[in-house]
Amino acid sequence: MKLFKDELVHFSLSLITGVILWGIFGSPLLIFACLLLGFFIDADHLTDYFYCFFRLDKKIRSKNLFNIVFHIKHFFTPEFYVLRSRKIIVPLHGWEYIPIFWLLLRTLGNVFGINGLEWAVIAYIVHLSWDQHTCAGTWRSYFFVYRLKNKFSYSAYRGKASH
């Protein structure tokens, strides 16, 4: 239920951000950009899921490699793959990406004539803020470099790493 609530919050806040930006800048494409950065960014959890899946017992892997029901059930149960692998990778969740995304979106906005595209990064900031508030064990948890430095350790993510 927590996952559903979190995703509903991500979707709603991204949609609201997109509608506000559309109102300010006049491009409905900003709604899509906000949904991409604020909601669909969670597709990077697939990295964590498959990291765990390919480390399961060979018999379980072989039996379920093409079992879509198995994958959907376990992907939407983060406890399955996070607690089993003891890793939090989520490669696109990182505060340090904000200026990179802003510059990339500004460039794309200029190239394609989408006024205000760079401000879709607000949806990403809102996404990370929600995750930071509801999931993180430490203020460092949503810095990709911190997770990398700690080998994506679940303990470090929870704030129990040796520094």
C-alpha positions as CSV (number, residue, x, y, z in Angstrom):
1,M,0.0,0.0,0.0
2,K,2.9,2.4,0.8
3,L,4.3,1.9,-2.8
4,F,0.9,2.8,-4.3
5,K,0.6,5.9,-2.1
6,D,4.1,7.0,-3.0
7,E,3.5,6.5,-6.7
8,L,0.2,8.3,-6.5
9,V,1.9,11.2,-4.8
10,H,4.7,11.2,-7.5
11,F,2.1,11.2,-10.3
12,S,-0.2,13.8,-8.8
13,L,2.6,16.3,-7.9
14,S,4.2,15.8,-11.3
15,L,0.9,16.4,-13.1
16,I,0.2,19.5,-11.0
17,T,3.7,20.8,-11.7
18,G,3.3,20.2,-15.4
19,V,-0.1,21.9,-15.5
20,I,1.3,25.0,-13.6
21,L,4.3,25.1,-16.0
22,W,1.9,24.8,-19.0
23,G,0.0,27.7,-17.6
24,I,3.2,29.8,-17.2
25,F,5.0,28.9,-20.4
26,G,2.1,27.9,-22.7
27,S,3.3,24.4,-23.8
28,P,1.3,21.3,-22.9
29,L,4.5,19.3,-23.5
30,L,5.7,20.5,-20.1
31,I,3.1,18.1,-18.6
32,F,4.8,15.2,-20.3
33,A,8.2,16.4,-19.3
34,C,7.1,16.7,-15.7
35,L,5.6,13.2,-15.7
36,L,8.8,11.8,-17.2
37,L,11.0,13.5,-14.5
38,G,8.7,13.2,-11.6
39,F,6.9,9.9,-12.1
40,F,8.4,7.7,-14.8
41,I,11.9,8.3,-13.3
42,D,11.0,5.5,-11.0
43,A,11.6,3.1,-13.9
44,D,15.2,3.1,-12.7
45,H,14.1,0.8,-9.9
46,L,14.2,-1.9,-12.6
47,T,18.0,-1.8,-12.1
48,D,17.6,-2.8,-8.5
49,Y,15.0,-5.4,-9.3
50,F,17.1,-7.1,-12.0
51,Y,20.3,-6.8,-9.9
52,C,18.5,-8.9,-7.3
53,F,16.7,-11.3,-9.8
54,F,20.0,-12.3,-11.5
55,R,21.4,-13.2,-8.1
56,L,18.6,-15.5,-7.1
57,D,19.0,-19.3,-7.1
58,K,19.6,-20.6,-10.6
59,K,16.5,-22.8,-10.4
60,I,14.3,-19.8,-9.5
61,R,15.8,-17.7,-12.2
62,S,15.4,-20.3,-14.9
63,K,11.8,-21.1,-13.9
64,N,10.8,-17.4,-13.9
65,L,13.0,-15.6,-16.5
66,F,10.1,-15.1,-18.8
67,N,7.3,-15.2,-16.2
68,I,5.8,-11.8,-16.5
69,V,3.5,-12.4,-13.5
70,F,6.5,-13.2,-11.3
71,H,8.3,-10.1,-12.4
72,I,5.3,-7.7,-12.0
73,K,4.5,-9.1,-8.6
74,H,8.1,-8.8,-7.3
75,F,8.9,-5.6,-9.0
76,F,6.0,-3.9,-7.2
77,T,7.2,-5.3,-3.9
78,P,10.4,-3.4,-3.3
79,E,11.0,-5.3,-0.1
80,F,11.6,-8.4,-2.2
81,Y,14.5,-7.1,-4.1
82,V,15.9,-4.4,-1.7
83,L,16.0,-6.6,1.4
84,R,17.2,-9.6,-0.4
85,S,20.1,-7.9,-2.3
86,R,20.8,-5.4,0.5
87,K,21.4,-2.8,-2.2
88,I,19.8,0.5,-3.3
89,I,21.1,1.5,-6.7
90,V,18.4,3.6,-8.3
91,P,20.8,5.2,-10.8
92,L,18.6,8.2,-11.7
93,H,17.9,9.2,-8.2
94,G,20.5,11.8,-7.1
95,W,20.5,15.4,-6.0
96,E,23.6,16.0,-8.1
97,Y,21.7,15.4,-11.3
98,I,19.5,18.5,-10.9
99,P,21.9,21.0,-12.6
100,I,22.7,18.4,-15.3
101,F,19.0,17.8,-16.0
102,W,18.4,21.6,-16.0
103,L,21.1,22.3,-18.5
104,L,20.1,19.3,-20.7
105,L,16.5,20.4,-20.7
106,R,17.4,24.0,-21.3
107,T,19.4,22.9,-24.3
108,L,16.6,20.7,-25.6
109,G,14.1,23.4,-25.0
110,N,16.1,25.8,-27.1
111,V,16.7,23.3,-29.9
112,F,13.0,22.2,-30.1
113,G,11.5,25.6,-29.2
114,I,9.8,24.4,-26.0
115,N,9.8,27.5,-23.8
116,G,10.4,26.7,-20.1
117,L,11.4,23.0,-20.6
118,E,14.2,23.4,-18.1
119,W,11.8,24.1,-15.3
120,A,10.4,20.6,-15.6
121,V,13.3,19.7,-13.3
122,I,11.0,21.0,-10.5
123,A,9.0,17.7,-10.8
124,Y,12.3,15.8,-10.3
125,I,13.1,18.0,-7.3
126,V,9.6,17.3,-5.9
127,H,10.1,13.6,-6.5
128,L,13.4,13.4,-4.7
129,S,12.1,15.6,-1.9
130,W,9.2,13.2,-1.3
131,D,11.5,10.1,-1.4
132,Q,14.0,11.8,0.8
133,H,11.3,12.6,3.4
134,T,9.5,9.2,3.3
135,C,12.3,6.7,2.5
136,A,15.8,7.9,3.3
137,G,17.7,7.0,6.4
138,T,20.1,10.0,6.1
139,W,20.3,13.2,4.2
140,R,23.0,11.6,2.1
141,S,20.7,8.7,0.9
142,Y,19.6,10.5,-2.3
143,F,23.1,11.5,-3.5
144,F,24.1,9.0,-6.1
145,V,27.8,9.5,-5.3
146,Y,27.2,8.6,-1.7
147,R,25.4,5.4,-2.6
148,L,28.2,4.6,-5.1
149,K,30.9,5.3,-2.6
150,N,29.2,2.9,-0.2
151,K,28.7,0.2,-2.9
152,F,25.0,0.9,-2.9
153,S,24.8,-0.6,0.6
154,Y,21.3,-0.7,2.0
155,S,22.8,-0.1,5.5
156,A,24.5,3.1,4.2
157,Y,21.2,4.2,2.6
158,R,19.5,3.7,5.9
159,G,22.2,5.8,7.6
160,K,24.1,3.0,9.3
161,A,27.4,3.2,7.3
162,S,30.8,3.8,8.7
163,H,32.1,7.1,7.4
